[in-house]
């Protein structure tokens, strides 16, 4: 990982895509409270401008850029606005994304392609454009992955495929920048289920309204992880111990994990309520709802002890490495036996 040391948050300019809803909105508000100067991008024109006015009334600094991250020219405008307003940026957060629920074989091809355009190509456009500035002056690139970047789950297969692709792109990019000695820290954030409007806004091919499978965390948990990564060199960070545990189980017991998910996640992800109308999906149009939280009916955890520990202690990383090496050793011994 790059040895570049980021500036303190109150000295930074940060770009956030998907800033008008959910994780992006929570991150923008928390960043503004910490003195970060913001360039906020989203497709929702009115919600975005309302957010900027809210931040300015609170004494913060922010500008809005209405943009569709699937369009490279739109993303270039975001970068240009940052340069014109603040002279550049220090951290770029590729957060914009859309969900998709349903069986893999039921999805329409144009929906699948649109999902990749936003979730993968939005990250690709943002990363490549951001690097033109970051490589010259130093900074942090943060890409929003997911626990499903590591462990796919049923009924969200296409979404998981986009997040697997985001992880591969991010990891390869980090290695190339490391080879070049570029002063850029590249971070992948991997949230578990978060109580945002994600299930309400997703493209849904199920006959019923989908829901998260617990444990579910508040969007502020991800916002804190993003801001930690913006100020402290971080390779990757899970948000939620449940997600980390699921990914670990999938690595060491993949068959057991898949059978368990088939039996529990498929029914657990479906409610008894009818599906929302098709126009609820934001796959092709914006929502003007300036809303951090979703409508998850169960307990929402406001803090992840695992994430806080992982973010602030090198010891937990060493401990996990030790467990991983031990597991490899055990498997090797069994194989030889």
Secondary structure, DSSP 8 states (H G I E B T S, - for coil): --------GGG-EEEEESTTBHHHHHHHHHHHHTT-EEEEEES-HHHHHHHHHHHHHTT--EEEEE--TTSHHHHHHHHHHHHHHHSS-SEEEE-----EES-GGGS-HHHHHHHHHHHTHHHHHHHHHHHHHHHHH-EEEEEE--GGGTS--TT-HHHHHHHHHHHHHHHHHHHHHHHHT-SEEEEEEEE-SB-STHHHHSEE-SSEEE---SSEE-HHHHHHHHHHHHHS--SEEEE-HHHHHHHHHHHH-HHHHHHHHHHHHHHHTEEEEE---GGG--SSS-----BS-----S-EES--HHHHHHHH-HHHHHHHHHHHHHHHHHHHHHHH-
